[in-house]
Amino acid sequence: MNDNGLRNTSNFFSKILEIESPWKLSDIELDQGKKTVKAYIDFERGSKFSCPVCSSESKVYDSQYRLWRHLDVIDYKLFLMIRIPRIHCSEHGVKTIKEIPWGRINSHFTHMFENSILHKASEMSVLAIAREVSEDDKTLWRIINHHIGMMRDEQINFKKLRTICVDETSSKKGHNYVTVFTNYENGKIQFVTEGKDMKTFEQFHNELRRNNVNYKNIQDISIDMSKSFIAGAGKYFPAAMLTFDKFHVEKLLNKAVDDGRKQERTENELLNRTKYIWLKSPSRLSSKQKEKLEELLKDSNSETAEAYRVKLNFKAVWGMNISTAEEYLKRWCENVKLLNLEPLNEFVRTLENHWQGIINITLTKISNGVAEGINSVIQLAKSRARGFTNIDNFINIIYLIGARFEF
C-alpha cells in the first residue's frame, strides 16, 4: 500500500474511532488469515493525565499496551491496542488513569461493543449472541450484569412511584420464581426479586428505603389473590389500597364454569369439546361457535348454560361505580347461591373472602394488564433461552426488556 493509501486508511480509522488529542493512531495491523484488524492508539509525547484520586494534571510515569475488542469492520474483528499510562501524582504517587474514551479501563471490550451486546440481549438469547460474536457466553453475561446494575442505580426512579402491579413468573417451567413490581402509570419495571412469597414485598420495601423513598408513597397495589402477596402487601404497605386483578377474578369464574361443564358432560355429550365456546367473550366467537352456543343455550336443564348466563351478568359489575357495584355484586352472589351449583358456590366464597379488594377494582380501575403484557415478553425471552439456570441472569434480562433503560 502506498503512502496515500496508508494515510487514507489512518484517517478512516481515526475518524470512525473519534481519536482526538492527546490520543493518536500510531499503527494499523491487518491479519487476513485470522480476519482481524488491530488499531494501535498511543498518546502524544509530553501529555498529562488526571490523577484518578484528586484529578490533578500529572506527568506520565510509564505505560503499557492493553487490548479492547471493538465492533467488527467488514467481517473483520477490530481490536484497539491502547497504550495506557500510569501517572505520577505529587500527592498520591504512581496511579493508573481512571478512564479512556473507548471503554471501561478494567474491561476488554469497548463501550460500543458492550452496547451492541445489550441491544442484542433484549432480542436474542445470550448463547446465540455468543455464537454470533465468537465470545464465551459467561463473558457476555458479565458485561450484561455489570451494565444492568449500573442502569438500575442510575435510571430507575422511585420518587414518583404511587401505583404498582405485582406479578410472578418462573425462570423455567415450575422452577425458580421471581416477583416483578411494575409501575402502573408508565408500564416500566421498577423492581425484580427472587421468590413469590411475602418476603418479596419486604425486599421491595427495603429497596424503597435504600433509595430514600417512604413506603407510604405507594398508594395502590394490584395483585392476584395469592395469600402470600396479600400478606406481604398488608404487612409492608399497610397504607396502600389493595386491588385484586380483575383478569384473575374472571379467570377464576371461567374455571368455575368449566369445572361445572366437566361434571355435566358425563350426562350430556353435547358439552364435549365446547370448552372455549363457554370461556370466550361472545364477540370473539366464530360464526360456527355462535350457532353452537345458541343451540346449547336452548337447553333449559343445562347447568352449564345457566352458569354461562350468570358469568355474563357478573361482567357488568366492572362498568359500575363502587356503591352501585357493591349492591349489584351482593345480589349476584345471592342469586348464584340459589342455583346451588358447587363450582360457582366456591367462586362466590372466594369473592366473599376477598370482598374489598374485588370491590376496589371498580374504584381504582387498575389491573395487572400492564404486568401481564410485560410477562408475555418475559416468556418470549425465556423461550429463546430455553429457560434460565442462573436466577440473577434471569432477573437482569427482565430488567433489560422491561425497565426501558437508555444505553
LINWORA-V146535 format. One record per run of one state. SS is the DSSP state (helix for helix, strand for strand, loop for the rest). FROM is the first residue (numbers start at 1). TO is the last residue. If there is no record, write none. Layout:
{{SS;FROM;TO} {SS;FROM;TO}}
This chain:
{{loop;1;2} {helix;3;16} {loop;17;22} {strand;23;31} {loop;32;35} {strand;36;43} {loop;44;47} {strand;48;50} {loop;51;56} {strand;57;69} {loop;70;72} {strand;73;73} {loop;74;75} {strand;76;89} {loop;90;92} {strand;93;96} {loop;97;102} {strand;103;103} {loop;104;108} {strand;109;110} {helix;111;121} {loop;122;125} {helix;126;133} {loop;134;136} {helix;137;155} {loop;156;162} {strand;163;172} {loop;173;174} {strand;175;183} {loop;184;188} {strand;189;194} {loop;195;198} {helix;199;210} {loop;211;214} {helix;215;217} {loop;218;219} {strand;220;223} {loop;224;226} {helix;227;236} {loop;237;240} {strand;241;244} {loop;245;245} {helix;246;264} {loop;265;268} {helix;269;271} {loop;272;274} {helix;275;279} {loop;280;281} {helix;282;284} {loop;285;286} {helix;287;297} {loop;298;302} {helix;303;319} {loop;320;321} {helix;322;339} {loop;340;341} {helix;342;353} {loop;354;354} {helix;355;364} {loop;365;368} {helix;369;385} {loop;386;390} {helix;391;402} {loop;403;407}}
